[in-house]
Amino acid sequence: MLFSAPSLLIVAASFGAAQALPRACRCLYGDPCWPPEAEFALLATQVSQPLIQPRPPASACYPIDSPSGNCTDVVSNWYDGNWRADQVGSMQSPNFETYIFRNDTISACFLNTTLGFPCTQGSVPVIGVDARTPEDVQAAVKFAASHNLRLVVKNTGHDFLGRSAARGGFMVWTHQMKNITFTDSFVPAGAPDTEVYENALTLGAGVQWHEAYDAAHSRNVVVVGGVSAGGSVGAAGGWVQGGGHSALAPAYGLGVDNVLQLTVVTAGGDHLTANSHQNADIFWALRGGGGGTYGVVTSVTYKTRPSTPVIASFFETSINSTTTGPTPVLEKLFEEFVRVCPAFSDAGWGGYALLTPASEGATLGLQFFFIAPNISSAQANDSLAPFFGFANDLASKSTIENGGALQILANFSLEVDSFYTWATTYLHPGSQVGSNTELGSRLIPRDVIEKDYKKVAQAVLPFGSGTGFYLVAGGAVSKADPSSTGLNPAWRKALIHTVFGATWPDGTPVPGIRQAEEEVKKGLANLRAVAPNSGAYFNEASLFEPNPQVTFFGSHYKKLRSIKKKYDPSDLFLVAKGVGSEDWDDSLNCRK
């Protein structure tokens, strides 16, 4: 049996009676067209691992009077990104595990069992393949295509658009494709023998950044990668296919600028090697044209650089005030910070700034964690001195009664022996997972900041605690040819990626969720007004962008759509707001 009795109960109760669907729609679990058990049994003989039956992670806590799994383990690890990545049915943001019906009822499996809701399947796919090899991926893709299934690709579930889930769907889980290989002298397939890259790093689709960083450190090299709590983000999946920002990007380019070669299984089941010499069109599209859209990437080969000491800078404030939210003193501080970001970029800095949450006796503050791999300590201090001096002067004059009392908790720089040490020892990003989250974001061009930095600051400050103002563009990112990859050209003019969000507790009625979404929509409108000719980072963006093709892909959209039609003419690979999604309804199950 492919479904045990408890599994059938949770899934069937969630999906209800089958309904006949037009041919233009995908075949979902519960539909008459759903493959019979014999077909799944045949698929199981074609792959290396037993078929998987994803379940929402909180299902271990149900039935309440006799939990089916280790509920204590679920509760203790709920906010751990690496634990969530290891659960086949878990998304990093649990709202994407849920499903909202048109009548505003919700199918979900909440961790809080006292809410009184039944545990149902939500948007978690019901069955899939635990891929360990490219051949596993090929078998899964061919099966989904032959049965017209709704196919989703998942590695870690780090996603803010719900692209790793689909109600009633079929999953290819790449998380266990953990191969890591160094090639001393790497020559891309089809390239002349003279095109050689030293210490190239090839990562399987399931490798996460903490694993990639450990491997690079063991070879005394550095690779441009992302930062998250525990390094749980995937290194060879949606991160790089969406662009891949990094604190190292201003020095060495974005993730897409550092890819030498990819391997990918396309909708026809072919396993292609793609680089600038062969299959160059899909190589171009996979570098920035969005994950889950052109095929299943099975490996990525990155260029590396010798590991060298870096300069790290830390700044943190606390503001005592009689009010909540942004205070006048924070407005002055943040406006100055925005003003000097172009100078920080010119000096070689990259990294992350955040509006910090209020604490007892304090209100909203500002902190940043920057890194510069190619400057001296003296150059670092010179570049930071004007802003640190401004902050110290502002603190000396501020009072609780007059706009808030600013306290400088940290404002220093130091030499660190490597990026690896900075990322694993000094950088402590807070938990970014386990909570219901809707994001909004915008790429802020350098010229917009230089023209009216106060307007930028005033648009961002109201977003409040947790808002990110990331210096992950400019420098090498701006110097790259906009046409060299499928990435939105807006990145090449940007200096800052700013991101904000809304959250809500489990069990919130749909009207409350819609209210949070409306706040995101308002924030997006304010950012578009500040930077109307820019775009947004597809990996950290909103489902509510009114013109997603332009916002996420810019002038490259037409070419990306053409490449997708070539390699995926039936749109087997579809994700929310991705290339080709405009031809389908909001569920992505039926053509318009």
C-alpha angles and dihedrals in degrees: 000000000000093000122045117217095259089048092052090049096054094044100041093047088053098050105037127193121358119250130198111251132200117255090251090070132081119253111251134189108280095030119116089244094059109124115262120246091259090063092053090047089055091049089052089061091055098056133064098237135044114270114268126235105202117210131181107270094238090060086090087073094058140124085043095218093047113020114212094217145013099306092173089060091050093050095047094048101036094113096040111109095201092050091049090049089056093055109086094210097043126103118196089237106045094207086077089059089061131077127212116207123214090257089058096252117135133226107204146130107229123200090220100078092183090073089082098231121135118244109250135168099257112177096334111121113247103223140004152140125290094216118208099159138029087253090060089053092048092052092049094048093048091049093050092047095048092051097039091238127169100255125202130181119214134179112155101346093239098151138124098198100055093248094143094060139057127172111246091004140136119245135213104201111199097174096110095053091105104155114144119186134174120204113199093206110017121193114186114237110274094013124125115265089249092066099087130161119195121227095000112187119219116195128192118233094261100051114119126211095253088057093045092049092050090052094047091048090053088059094042093243134117129225125196106250147146133272127227137142106295092358089271099150115107116254100204106035137056094344095068096031088059094047105274114234122209142171084247094054096093088056102037109011133257124305091267090055090059101050116114100176143352135199118212140177109223130206091270091058095253118144106218134188108218130192138127091290103047132026083005094164096061089040087058093047096046090057099075104339093105137269126271091026113093102026143303111301109218099182142003126204115208132192114239135200133212111275113250136173116278135201115239125197127197129191128173135164141189122201122202112205144152090232135061129235125025112354127204091255091052090049090056092045095047094045089055091047091053090047094055097044092096089054091048088052093049089052091056103257125147133170147084136315123188139186099236123222122257117259133195107306092002137083136209115326142177132247136167139189112200134176133195118188099183108047137080126245090253092053090047093052092047092052094048098042098084094053095040089049091051091050094048092049091048091050093051091056100040126100136182091245095048106054100309137306110266118212121190107217096175135006112154145107131216140178115257122194095235147351086253092061091046093050096044102034112024103029115075110173111191123246107292098179143066096051131097105259139178116185136203125189147166137196108235114210120225093238091055090056093046092049099048116357092166091059090052092049093048091051093052103040097069091062087075131187118028095016111148126218102183124193094206100126136056121064111053091003091061093044095058118099107260090219095052094088138018091255119127105271088224087081090066092060096039128101101176136036107203121191134181136168152189128232137188135186124257113273094033108150115246094255088060091050090049090052090055089049091052090056089054090049091052091050091050091052091052092051092047089053090055096045106019096161097049132078143216139261107260094214095056104033146108133273087216101066105132094216106029097167092060096034096051103029108018119188091350094070098094092052092045091052091050092052091048091052089052096052100027109027094164095049093240088158111059132157133177111283091354128134109298095014092110089074091061135063122260091271090055087224101101133041116241 
